[in-house]
């Protein structure tokens, strides 16, 4: 996979010459996750743990959901639809639609951290640990790292937040009586809010700026038009618009650069 034409080439975080070794990069990823990312995910998964207890799921089942799925929206869909008696086929379809966003995200990131010298099992382990938070942090941090350090860095970050979600699920399950239902629901929404703030705080890439603006414009009317499909349609519409505008802007930049080169050559 190639980077977007509008992707900046300036350093975006982390030392420009890398961390010195794969082990140091892994530890750097672990340290970076133990902060705001872990705190926000812990709060959200405490809410999920309380939700699991409220529908009479067992703790091992809730922990397995966090360990295997590791995608909070899909996990909530499973819990709620199972509680309402939905069929297994319908639950599987709903979860697939909810978590489908992770497939293109994973493909984009794996193409950028692929290391021919790394063990063959590394990509599979890293792919499971890719969440929205780790994906965005990785895109911000890895461009200036040596290729050999990218995979361990992403793995370390993902391992830290994955472990955090397991612990927080258990804590939320134990604190079910102390967490009111409305508070539990509010905690669950901290993760998408945090992701939105991270996106807004890093809009140096033109495509991201286009996507945020397009999503804000088309999201509300499409939700009012069709609440069941508004989110899916908003993502497809805003993403397509942002991609198209970015490609056009990149083409204009290339044409302008070529024209400037020709002018200088004539001079």
C-alpha positions as CSV (number, residue, x, y, z in Angstrom):
1,X,0.0,0.0,0.0
2,X,1.2,3.5,-0.7
3,X,0.7,6.6,1.4
4,X,-1.7,9.3,0.5
5,X,-0.2,12.0,-1.7
6,X,-1.1,14.6,1.0
7,X,0.6,12.7,3.8
8,X,3.2,14.8,5.5
9,X,6.8,13.8,5.4
10,X,7.9,15.8,8.5
11,X,8.5,13.9,11.7
12,X,5.2,13.2,13.5
13,X,6.5,11.8,16.8
14,X,9.2,9.5,18.1
15,X,12.9,9.9,17.4
16,X,13.8,10.3,13.8
17,X,16.6,7.8,14.1
18,X,14.4,5.2,15.9
19,X,14.8,3.7,19.3
20,X,17.9,1.7,18.7
21,X,16.5,-1.8,18.8
22,X,13.3,-3.8,18.4
23,X,13.1,-4.3,22.2
24,X,13.4,-0.6,22.9
25,X,10.7,0.1,20.3
26,X,8.4,-2.5,22.0
27,X,9.0,-0.8,25.4
28,X,8.3,2.6,23.9
29,X,5.0,1.4,22.6
30,X,4.1,0.0,26.0
31,X,5.0,3.3,27.8
32,X,3.1,5.4,25.3
33,X,-0.1,3.3,25.9
34,X,0.1,3.6,29.7
35,X,-1.4,7.1,29.8
36,X,-4.5,8.7,28.2
37,X,-5.2,5.7,25.8
38,X,-5.2,3.2,28.6
39,X,-7.2,5.4,31.0
40,X,-9.9,6.1,28.4
41,X,-10.2,2.5,27.3
42,X,-10.3,1.3,30.9
43,X,-13.2,3.7,31.7
44,X,-15.1,2.4,28.6
45,X,-14.5,-1.2,29.4
46,X,-15.5,-0.7,33.1
47,X,-18.8,0.3,31.6
48,X,-18.8,-2.8,29.4
49,X,-18.0,-5.0,32.4
50,X,-21.0,-3.5,34.2
51,X,-23.2,-4.1,31.2
52,X,-22.1,-7.8,31.0
53,X,-23.1,-8.3,34.6
54,X,-26.5,-6.5,34.1
55,X,-27.5,-9.0,31.4
56,X,-26.5,-12.0,33.6
57,X,-23.5,-13.0,31.5
58,X,-20.7,-14.8,33.4
59,X,-17.4,-13.1,34.0
60,X,-15.4,-15.6,31.9
61,X,-17.8,-14.9,29.0
62,X,-17.3,-11.2,29.3
63,X,-13.5,-11.6,29.5
64,X,-13.5,-13.9,26.4
65,X,-15.4,-11.2,24.5
66,X,-12.8,-8.6,25.3
67,X,-9.9,-11.0,24.6
68,X,-11.2,-12.3,21.3
69,X,-13.2,-9.5,19.9
70,X,-11.3,-6.5,21.2
71,X,-13.7,-4.1,19.5
72,X,-16.2,-2.4,22.0
73,X,-19.0,-1.5,19.5
74,X,-19.2,-5.1,18.3
75,X,-19.1,-6.4,21.8
76,X,-22.0,-4.2,22.9
77,X,-23.9,-5.4,19.9
78,X,-23.4,-9.0,20.9
79,X,-24.5,-8.4,24.5
80,X,-27.6,-6.4,23.6
81,X,-28.8,-8.6,20.8
82,X,-28.2,-11.8,22.7
83,X,-30.1,-10.3,25.6
84,X,-33.1,-9.6,23.3
85,X,-33.1,-13.1,21.9
86,X,-31.8,-12.4,18.4
87,X,-30.7,-15.2,16.2
88,X,-27.1,-16.2,15.9
89,X,-27.1,-15.4,12.1
90,X,-28.5,-11.9,12.8
91,X,-26.0,-11.2,15.5
92,X,-23.1,-12.3,13.3
93,X,-24.2,-10.0,10.5
94,X,-24.7,-7.1,12.9
95,X,-21.2,-7.6,14.4
96,X,-19.6,-7.9,10.9
97,X,-21.1,-4.6,9.8
98,X,-20.2,-2.9,13.1
99,X,-16.5,-4.0,13.0
100,X,-16.0,-4.0,9.2
101,X,-14.2,-0.6,9.6
102,X,-11.2,-2.5,11.2
103,X,-10.4,-4.4,8.0
104,X,-9.3,-1.5,5.8
105,X,-7.6,0.1,8.8
106,X,-5.6,-3.1,9.4
107,X,-4.7,-3.4,5.8
108,X,-3.4,0.2,5.7
109,X,-1.3,-0.2,8.8
110,X,0.1,-3.6,8.1
111,X,1.3,-2.4,4.7
112,X,3.3,0.3,6.5
113,X,4.9,-1.8,9.3
114,X,5.7,-4.9,7.2
115,X,9.2,-6.0,8.0
116,X,10.7,-8.8,5.8
117,X,13.2,-9.7,8.6
118,X,10.5,-10.1,11.3
119,X,9.2,-13.6,12.3
120,X,6.2,-14.6,10.1
121,X,3.9,-14.9,13.1
122,X,4.4,-11.2,14.1
123,X,1.9,-9.7,11.6
124,X,-0.9,-12.1,12.8
125,X,-0.3,-11.1,16.5
126,X,-0.2,-7.4,15.6
127,X,-3.3,-7.6,13.5
128,X,-5.4,-8.8,16.4
129,X,-4.2,-6.0,18.6
130,X,-5.1,-3.2,16.2
131,X,-7.8,-1.0,17.5
132,X,-8.9,2.5,16.5
133,X,-6.6,4.1,19.1
134,X,-3.6,2.0,18.2
135,X,-4.2,2.6,14.5
136,X,-4.3,6.3,14.8
137,X,-1.3,6.5,17.2
138,X,0.7,4.2,14.9
139,X,0.0,6.4,11.8
140,X,1.2,9.4,13.8
141,X,4.3,7.8,15.2
142,X,5.8,5.3,12.8
143,X,6.6,7.3,9.6
144,X,10.1,8.2,10.9
145,X,10.9,4.9,12.6
146,X,13.1,2.3,10.9
147,X,11.0,-0.4,9.4
148,X,12.5,-3.0,11.8
149,X,11.1,-1.1,14.8
150,X,7.6,-0.4,13.6
151,X,6.1,-3.8,14.2
152,X,7.4,-4.2,17.8
153,X,6.3,-0.6,18.6
154,X,2.7,-1.2,17.4
155,X,2.7,-4.6,19.1
156,X,3.8,-3.1,22.5
157,X,1.2,-0.4,22.3
158,X,-1.6,-2.8,21.3
159,X,-0.6,-5.3,24.0
160,X,-0.8,-2.7,26.7
161,X,-4.3,-1.5,25.8
162,X,-5.5,-5.0,25.1
163,X,-4.4,-6.0,28.6
164,X,-6.1,-2.9,30.0
165,X,-9.4,-3.8,28.5
166,X,-9.3,-7.3,30.1
167,X,-8.6,-5.9,33.5
168,X,-11.2,-3.1,33.2
169,X,-13.9,-5.7,32.1
170,X,-13.3,-7.6,35.3
171,X,-13.3,-4.4,37.4
172,X,-16.6,-3.2,35.8
173,X,-18.1,-6.6,36.4
174,X,-17.2,-6.5,40.1
175,X,-18.4,-2.9,40.5
176,X,-21.7,-3.5,38.8
177,X,-23.8,-2.5,41.8
178,X,-21.8,0.7,42.2
179,X,-22.1,1.8,38.6
180,X,-25.5,3.2,37.7
181,X,-26.8,2.1,34.2
182,X,-26.6,5.7,32.8
183,X,-23.0,6.1,34.1
184,X,-22.1,2.7,32.6
185,X,-23.5,3.8,29.2
186,X,-21.7,7.1,29.4
187,X,-18.4,5.4,30.1
188,X,-18.8,3.3,27.0
189,X,-18.9,6.4,24.8
190,X,-15.6,7.8,26.1
191,X,-13.6,5.8,23.5
192,X,-15.2,7.2,20.3
193,X,-15.1,10.7,21.9
194,X,-11.4,10.3,22.6
195,X,-10.8,9.0,19.1
196,X,-12.6,12.1,17.7
197,X,-10.5,14.4,19.8
198,X,-7.3,12.7,18.6
199,X,-8.4,13.1,15.0
200,X,-9.3,16.8,15.4
201,X,-6.0,17.4,17.2
202,X,-4.0,16.0,14.2
203,X,-5.5,17.4,11.0
204,X,-2.2,18.0,9.3
205,X,-3.2,15.5,6.6
206,X,-5.6,17.1,4.1
207,X,-7.6,13.9,3.6
208,X,-8.4,13.7,7.4
209,X,-9.5,17.3,7.4
210,X,-11.8,16.6,4.4
211,X,-13.2,13.5,6.1
212,X,-14.0,15.2,9.4
213,X,-15.7,18.1,7.7
214,X,-17.7,15.9,5.3
215,X,-18.7,13.6,8.1
216,X,-19.9,16.5,10.2
217,X,-22.0,17.8,7.3
218,X,-23.6,14.6,6.0
219,X,-23.9,12.7,9.3
220,X,-26.8,14.5,11.0
221,X,-29.1,14.7,8.0
222,X,-28.5,11.1,7.0
223,X,-29.2,9.9,10.6
224,X,-32.5,11.8,10.6
225,X,-33.3,10.4,7.2
226,X,-32.6,6.8,8.2
227,X,-31.5,6.1,11.8
228,X,-30.8,2.5,11.1
229,X,-28.4,3.1,8.2
230,X,-27.4,6.7,8.8
231,X,-24.0,5.9,10.3
232,X,-23.0,3.4,7.5
233,X,-24.1,5.8,4.8
234,X,-22.4,8.7,6.5
235,X,-19.1,6.8,6.6
236,X,-19.3,5.7,3.0
237,X,-20.4,9.2,1.7
238,X,-17.9,11.2,3.8
239,X,-15.1,8.8,3.1
240,X,-15.7,8.9,-0.7
241,X,-16.0,12.6,-0.8
242,X,-12.8,13.1,1.2
243,X,-10.9,10.6,-0.9
244,X,-12.1,12.3,-4.1
245,X,-11.2,15.8,-2.9
246,X,-7.8,14.7,-1.7
247,X,-7.0,13.0,-5.1
248,X,-8.1,16.1,-7.0
249,X,-6.0,18.4,-4.7
250,X,-3.0,16.1,-5.1
251,X,-3.4,16.2,-8.9
252,X,-3.6,20.0,-8.8
253,X,-0.4,20.1,-6.6
254,X,1.4,17.9,-9.0
255,X,0.3,19.9,-12.0
256,X,1.4,23.1,-10.3
257,X,4.7,21.6,-9.3
258,X,5.3,20.4,-12.9
259,X,4.3,23.9,-14.3
260,X,6.7,25.6,-11.9
261,X,9.5,23.2,-13.0
262,X,8.9,24.0,-16.6
263,X,8.8,27.7,-15.9
264,X,12.1,27.5,-14.1
265,X,13.6,25.4,-16.9
266,X,12.5,28.1,-19.5
267,X,14.2,30.8,-17.4
